[in-house]
């Protein structure tokens, strides 16, 4: 979509600071834009929230495994 071509660089710039296990390629970011009907603010917030939850789960899992050892 034409709209996505304009929004994609902006979303990429907004989430550049995120530490993600996978690269923030076009396909990955377009999925977040589409999930929030091309609303940049909502797409960014959703991506940040999901990444925060992933990091929290990772820390909890790591602590749990360490306790088991």
C-alpha positions as CSV (number, residue, x, y, z in Angstrom):
1,X,0.0,0.0,0.0
2,X,1.1,3.5,-0.7
3,X,0.3,4.6,2.9
4,X,2.5,1.9,4.3
5,X,5.4,3.1,2.2
6,X,5.2,6.5,3.9
7,X,4.5,5.2,7.4
8,X,7.2,2.4,7.5
9,X,10.3,4.7,7.8
10,X,8.6,6.7,10.6
11,X,7.7,3.5,12.6
12,X,11.2,2.2,12.1
13,X,12.7,5.5,13.4
14,X,10.4,5.4,16.4
15,X,11.3,1.9,17.5
16,X,14.9,1.9,16.6
17,X,15.9,1.9,20.3
18,X,14.1,-1.4,20.9
19,X,16.3,-4.4,21.7
20,X,14.7,-7.1,19.6
21,X,15.8,-10.7,18.9
22,X,14.9,-10.4,15.3
23,X,15.7,-7.5,12.9
24,X,13.0,-4.9,12.3
25,X,12.5,-5.6,8.6
26,X,9.8,-4.2,6.5
27,X,7.5,-7.2,6.7
28,X,7.7,-7.3,10.5
29,X,6.9,-3.6,10.9
30,X,4.1,-3.7,8.3
31,X,2.4,-6.4,10.3
32,X,2.3,-4.0,13.3
33,X,1.0,-1.1,11.2
34,X,-1.8,-3.2,9.7
35,X,-2.7,-4.6,13.1
36,X,-3.5,-1.0,14.3
37,X,-5.0,0.2,11.0
38,X,-2.0,2.2,10.1
39,X,-2.1,4.3,13.3
40,X,1.6,5.0,14.0
41,X,1.1,5.8,17.7
42,X,-0.9,2.6,18.3
43,X,1.5,0.4,16.3
44,X,4.5,1.8,18.2
45,X,2.8,1.3,21.6
46,X,1.7,-2.2,20.8
47,X,5.2,-3.2,19.6
48,X,6.8,-1.7,22.7
49,X,4.3,-3.4,25.0
50,X,4.8,-6.8,23.4
51,X,8.6,-6.4,23.6
52,X,8.4,-5.4,27.2
53,X,6.3,-8.5,28.0
54,X,8.8,-10.7,26.1
55,X,11.7,-9.3,28.1
56,X,9.9,-9.8,31.4
57,X,9.1,-13.4,30.5
58,X,12.7,-14.0,29.6
59,X,13.9,-12.6,32.9
60,X,11.4,-14.7,34.8
61,X,12.3,-17.8,32.9
62,X,16.0,-17.2,33.4
63,X,15.6,-16.8,37.2
64,X,13.5,-19.9,37.4
65,X,16.0,-22.0,35.5
66,X,18.8,-20.6,37.7
67,X,16.9,-21.6,40.8
68,X,16.4,-25.1,39.4
69,X,20.2,-25.6,38.9
